[in-house]
Amino acid sequence: MTDRLALMNMRFQGKHGVLPEERESAQPFEVDVELFLDLSAAGRGDDLTKTVDYREVFGIVGEIVEERSFALIEAVAETIAGRLLG
């Protein structure tokens, strides 16, 4: 069984872009994350340790978007995916 966990419309301020002026001032970025995993054990046992902590996901995404700087949005997405899946 595969469940879908979606955190949508997470909003952050970041300095990303190819142009120098895009990286001078923080701009708004909206991020959606979808994770596909088996959450049946968490549901059956009502056990937080068997699921994903949404606050942790939000914190990881926020750290990447707000504390790092990338030229390409694709690099932002790849870095987020790597951290969440790793």
C-alpha positions as CSV (number, residue, x, y, z in Angstrom):
1,M,0.0,0.0,0.0
2,T,1.3,3.5,-0.8
3,D,0.0,6.6,0.8
4,R,0.4,10.2,-0.4
5,L,1.5,12.9,2.0
6,A,1.3,16.4,0.5
7,L,2.5,19.6,2.1
8,M,1.3,22.3,-0.2
9,N,1.8,26.1,-0.5
10,M,4.7,26.3,1.9
11,R,6.0,29.9,1.6
12,F,9.5,31.0,2.1
13,Q,11.8,33.9,1.2
14,G,14.9,33.0,-0.8
15,K,17.6,34.4,-3.1
16,H,17.6,32.3,-6.2
17,G,18.0,33.1,-9.9
18,V,20.5,33.4,-12.7
19,L,20.6,37.1,-12.7
20,P,22.7,38.9,-10.0
21,E,19.8,41.1,-9.0
22,E,17.6,38.0,-8.3
23,R,20.1,37.0,-5.7
24,E,20.5,40.4,-4.0
25,S,17.1,40.6,-2.3
26,A,14.9,37.8,-1.0
27,Q,11.9,36.9,-3.2
28,P,8.9,34.9,-2.2
29,F,9.0,31.2,-3.1
30,E,6.1,28.7,-2.8
31,V,7.0,25.0,-2.5
32,D,4.8,21.9,-2.8
33,V,6.2,18.5,-1.6
34,E,4.6,15.1,-2.2
35,L,5.9,12.0,-0.5
36,F,4.7,8.5,-1.3
37,L,5.1,6.0,1.4
38,D,3.3,3.4,3.5
39,L,1.8,5.0,6.5
40,S,-0.4,2.0,7.6
41,A,1.7,1.2,10.7
42,A,1.3,4.8,11.9
43,G,-2.4,4.7,11.4
44,R,-2.9,1.3,13.1
45,G,-0.6,2.1,16.0
46,D,-1.3,5.8,16.4
47,D,2.4,6.2,16.6
48,L,4.2,9.4,15.6
49,T,7.5,7.6,15.2
50,K,6.1,5.5,12.3
51,T,5.1,8.5,10.2
52,V,6.7,11.7,8.8
53,D,6.9,14.7,11.1
54,Y,5.5,17.6,9.0
55,R,7.4,20.2,11.0
56,E,10.6,18.5,10.1
57,V,9.8,18.5,6.4
58,F,8.8,22.1,6.6
59,G,12.1,22.9,8.4
60,I,14.2,21.1,5.9
61,V,12.6,22.8,2.9
62,G,12.8,26.2,4.7
63,E,16.4,25.8,5.4
64,I,17.2,25.0,1.8
65,V,15.1,27.8,0.3
66,E,16.0,30.5,2.8
67,E,19.6,29.8,3.8
68,R,21.1,28.7,0.4
69,S,21.3,30.3,-3.0
70,F,20.9,28.6,-6.3
71,A,20.9,29.8,-9.9
72,L,18.2,27.3,-11.0
73,I,14.9,26.3,-9.4
74,E,15.7,22.7,-10.6
75,A,18.7,22.8,-8.3
76,V,16.5,23.9,-5.4
77,A,14.1,21.0,-6.1
78,E,16.9,18.4,-6.5
79,T,18.4,19.5,-3.2
80,I,15.1,19.3,-1.4
81,A,14.3,15.9,-2.8
82,G,17.8,14.6,-1.9
83,R,17.4,15.7,1.7
84,L,13.9,14.4,2.1
85,L,14.6,11.1,0.5
86,G,18.1,10.6,2.0
